[in-house]
Amino acid sequence: EITAHVHPDGQDTWTVISGEAEYYQGGGKVAHLKAGDIAIAKPGQVHGALNTSPVPF
């Protein structure tokens, strides 16, 4: 689990290499991520993830 957090001064870009996760985007939005997906959190956007697969995320 990557607890919800924020980067006030910079963008955070995640590239999913393996596994699957529920990606929390702030404001109650959740996206399902899998290997090959990219998620971008803009500066100040709350985000985090919970691994939903048996392999590392």
SELUM-607226 format. One record per residue: residue number from 1; x, y, z of N, C-alpha, C, CB in turn. Coordinates in Angstrom, 1 decimal. Glycine has a CB too. Layout:
BEGIN
- NUM | X | Y | Z | X | Y | Z | X | Y | Z | X | Y | Z
...
This chain:
BEGIN
- 1 | 0.8 | -1.2 | 0.0 | 0.0 | 0.0 | 0.0 | 0.9 | 1.2 | 0.0 | -1.0 | 0.0 | 1.2
- 2 | 0.5 | 2.2 | -0.8 | 1.1 | 3.5 | -0.8 | 0.1 | 4.5 | -0.3 | 1.7 | 3.9 | -2.3
- 3 | 0.2 | 4.9 | 0.9 | -0.8 | 5.7 | 1.5 | -1.0 | 7.0 | 0.8 | -0.5 | 6.0 | 3.0
- 4 | -2.2 | 7.6 | 0.8 | -2.5 | 8.8 | 0.2 | -1.5 | 9.9 | 0.6 | -4.0 | 9.2 | 0.4
- 5 | -1.0 | 10.7 | -0.3 | -0.1 | 11.7 | -0.1 | -0.1 | 12.8 | -1.2 | 1.4 | 11.2 | 0.1
- 6 | 0.6 | 13.8 | -1.0 | 0.6 | 14.9 | -2.0 | 2.0 | 15.5 | -2.2 | -0.4 | 16.0 | -1.6
- 7 | 2.3 | 15.9 | -3.4 | 3.5 | 16.6 | -3.7 | 3.1 | 18.0 | -4.1 | 4.4 | 15.9 | -4.9
- 8 | 3.3 | 19.0 | -3.2 | 2.7 | 20.3 | -3.5 | 3.4 | 21.1 | -4.6 | 2.8 | 21.1 | -2.3
- 9 | 4.7 | 20.7 | -4.9 | 5.5 | 21.5 | -5.9 | 5.8 | 20.7 | -7.1 | 6.7 | 22.0 | -5.2
- 10 | 5.4 | 19.5 | -7.3 | 5.8 | 18.8 | -8.5 | 4.8 | 17.7 | -8.9 | 7.1 | 18.2 | -8.3
- 11 | 4.9 | 17.3 | -10.1 | 4.1 | 16.2 | -10.7 | 4.7 | 14.9 | -10.2 | 4.0 | 16.3 | -12.2
- 12 | 3.9 | 13.8 | -10.0 | 4.3 | 12.5 | -9.7 | 3.8 | 11.6 | -10.8 | 3.8 | 12.0 | -8.3
- 13 | 4.7 | 10.9 | -11.5 | 4.3 | 10.0 | -12.6 | 4.7 | 8.6 | -12.2 | 5.0 | 10.4 | -13.9
- 14 | 3.7 | 7.7 | -12.3 | 3.9 | 6.3 | -12.0 | 3.8 | 5.5 | -13.3 | 2.9 | 5.8 | -11.0
- 15 | 4.7 | 4.6 | -13.6 | 4.6 | 3.6 | -14.6 | 4.5 | 2.2 | -14.0 | 5.9 | 3.7 | -15.6
- 16 | 3.5 | 1.5 | -14.3 | 3.2 | 0.2 | -13.6 | 4.0 | -0.9 | -14.4 | 1.7 | -0.1 | -13.6
- 17 | 4.9 | -1.5 | -13.7 | 5.7 | -2.5 | -14.3 | 5.1 | -3.9 | -14.1 | 7.1 | -2.5 | -13.7
- 18 | 4.5 | -4.2 | -13.0 | 3.9 | -5.5 | -12.7 | 2.8 | -5.3 | -11.7 | 4.9 | -6.5 | -12.1
- 19 | 1.9 | -6.3 | -11.7 | 0.8 | -6.3 | -10.7 | -0.4 | -5.4 | -11.2 | 1.3 | -5.8 | -9.4
- 20 | -1.3 | -5.2 | -10.2 | -2.5 | -4.4 | -10.4 | -2.7 | -3.6 | -9.1 | -3.7 | -5.2 | -10.8
- 21 | -3.4 | -2.5 | -9.2 | -3.7 | -1.7 | -8.0 | -4.9 | -0.8 | -8.2 | -2.5 | -0.9 | -7.6
- 22 | -5.5 | -0.5 | -7.1 | -6.5 | 0.6 | -7.1 | -5.8 | 1.9 | -6.9 | -7.7 | 0.3 | -6.1
- 23 | -5.9 | 2.8 | -7.8 | -5.1 | 4.1 | -7.7 | -6.1 | 5.2 | -7.2 | -4.4 | 4.4 | -9.0
- 24 | -5.8 | 5.8 | -6.1 | -6.7 | 6.8 | -5.5 | -6.2 | 8.2 | -6.1 | -6.6 | 6.8 | -4.0
- 25 | -7.1 | 8.9 | -6.7 | -6.7 | 10.1 | -7.4 | -7.2 | 11.4 | -6.7 | -7.2 | 10.1 | -8.8
- 26 | -7.7 | 11.3 | -5.5 | -8.2 | 12.4 | -4.7 | -9.6 | 12.7 | -5.2 | -7.3 | 13.6 | -4.9
- 27 | -10.4 | 13.4 | -4.4 | -11.8 | 13.7 | -4.8 | -12.7 | 12.5 | -4.9 | -11.8 | 14.5 | -6.0
- 28 | -12.3 | 11.4 | -4.3 | -13.1 | 10.2 | -4.4 | -13.0 | 9.4 | -5.7 | -14.5 | 10.6 | -4.3
- 29 | -12.1 | 9.8 | -6.6 | -11.9 | 9.1 | -7.8 | -10.9 | 7.9 | -7.6 | -11.3 | 10.0 | -8.9
- 30 | -11.2 | 6.8 | -8.2 | -10.4 | 5.6 | -8.1 | -10.2 | 5.0 | -9.5 | -10.9 | 4.5 | -7.1
- 31 | -9.0 | 4.6 | -9.9 | -8.8 | 4.0 | -11.2 | -8.1 | 2.6 | -11.0 | -7.9 | 4.9 | -12.1
- 32 | -8.4 | 1.7 | -11.8 | -7.7 | 0.4 | -11.7 | -6.5 | 0.4 | -12.6 | -8.7 | -0.8 | -12.1
- 33 | -5.3 | 0.2 | -12.1 | -4.1 | 0.2 | -12.9 | -3.6 | -1.2 | -13.0 | -3.0 | 1.1 | -12.2
- 34 | -2.9 | -1.5 | -14.2 | -2.3 | -2.8 | -14.4 | -1.0 | -2.6 | -15.1 | -3.3 | -3.7 | -15.2
- 35 | -0.2 | -3.6 | -15.3 | 1.1 | -3.5 | -15.9 | 0.9 | -2.8 | -17.3 | 1.7 | -4.9 | -16.1
- 36 | 1.8 | -1.8 | -17.5 | 1.8 | -1.1 | -18.8 | 1.1 | 0.3 | -18.7 | 1.1 | -1.9 | -19.8
- 37 | 0.3 | 0.5 | -17.6 | -0.4 | 1.7 | -17.4 | 0.5 | 2.8 | -16.8 | -1.6 | 1.5 | -16.5
- 38 | 0.1 | 4.1 | -17.1 | 0.8 | 5.2 | -16.5 | -0.2 | 6.1 | -15.8 | 1.6 | 6.0 | -17.6
- 39 | 0.2 | 6.5 | -14.6 | -0.7 | 7.4 | -13.8 | 0.1 | 8.7 | -13.5 | -1.2 | 6.7 | -12.5
- 40 | -0.6 | 9.8 | -13.7 | 0.1 | 11.1 | -13.4 | -0.8 | 11.9 | -12.4 | 0.2 | 11.9 | -14.7
- 41 | -0.1 | 12.3 | -11.3 | -0.7 | 13.1 | -10.3 | -0.1 | 14.5 | -10.5 | -0.5 | 12.6 | -8.8
- 42 | -1.0 | 15.5 | -10.7 | -0.5 | 16.9 | -10.8 | -0.1 | 17.5 | -9.5 | -1.6 | 17.8 | -11.4
- 43 | 0.7 | 18.5 | -9.5 | 1.1 | 19.1 | -8.2 | -0.1 | 19.4 | -7.4 | 1.9 | 20.4 | -8.5
- 44 | 0.0 | 19.0 | -6.1 | -1.1 | 19.3 | -5.2 | -2.2 | 18.3 | -5.2 | -1.7 | 20.6 | -5.4
- 45 | -2.2 | 17.3 | -6.1 | -3.2 | 16.3 | -6.2 | -2.9 | 15.1 | -5.2 | -3.3 | 15.7 | -7.6
- 46 | -3.9 | 14.8 | -4.3 | -3.8 | 13.7 | -3.4 | -3.8 | 12.4 | -4.3 | -4.9 | 13.7 | -2.3
- 47 | -2.9 | 11.4 | -3.9 | -2.9 | 10.2 | -4.7 | -2.3 | 9.1 | -3.8 | -2.1 | 10.3 | -6.0
- 48 | -2.6 | 7.8 | -4.1 | -2.0 | 6.7 | -3.4 | -2.5 | 5.4 | -4.1 | -2.4 | 6.7 | -1.9
- 49 | -2.1 | 4.3 | -3.7 | -2.5 | 3.0 | -4.3 | -2.5 | 1.9 | -3.3 | -1.5 | 2.7 | -5.5
- 50 | -3.3 | 0.9 | -3.7 | -3.4 | -0.4 | -2.9 | -3.3 | -1.5 | -3.9 | -4.8 | -0.5 | -2.2
- 51 | -2.3 | -2.4 | -3.7 | -2.0 | -3.5 | -4.5 | -3.2 | -4.5 | -4.4 | -0.7 | -4.3 | -4.1
- 52 | -3.8 | -4.9 | -5.6 | -4.9 | -5.8 | -5.6 | -4.5 | -7.1 | -6.3 | -6.1 | -5.1 | -6.3
- 53 | -3.3 | -7.4 | -6.4 | -2.8 | -8.6 | -7.1 | -1.8 | -9.4 | -6.2 | -2.2 | -8.4 | -8.5
- 54 | -1.6 | -10.6 | -6.4 | -0.6 | -11.4 | -5.6 | 0.9 | -11.1 | -6.0 | -0.9 | -12.9 | -5.8
- 55 | 1.1 | -10.3 | -7.0 | 2.5 | -10.0 | -7.4 | 2.8 | -8.5 | -7.0 | 2.7 | -10.2 | -8.9
- 56 | 4.1 | -8.2 | -6.8 | 4.4 | -6.8 | -6.5 | 3.9 | -5.8 | -7.4 | 5.9 | -6.7 | -6.3
- 57 | 3.5 | -4.6 | -6.9 | 3.0 | -3.5 | -7.7 | 4.1 | -2.5 | -7.7 | 1.7 | -2.9 | -7.2
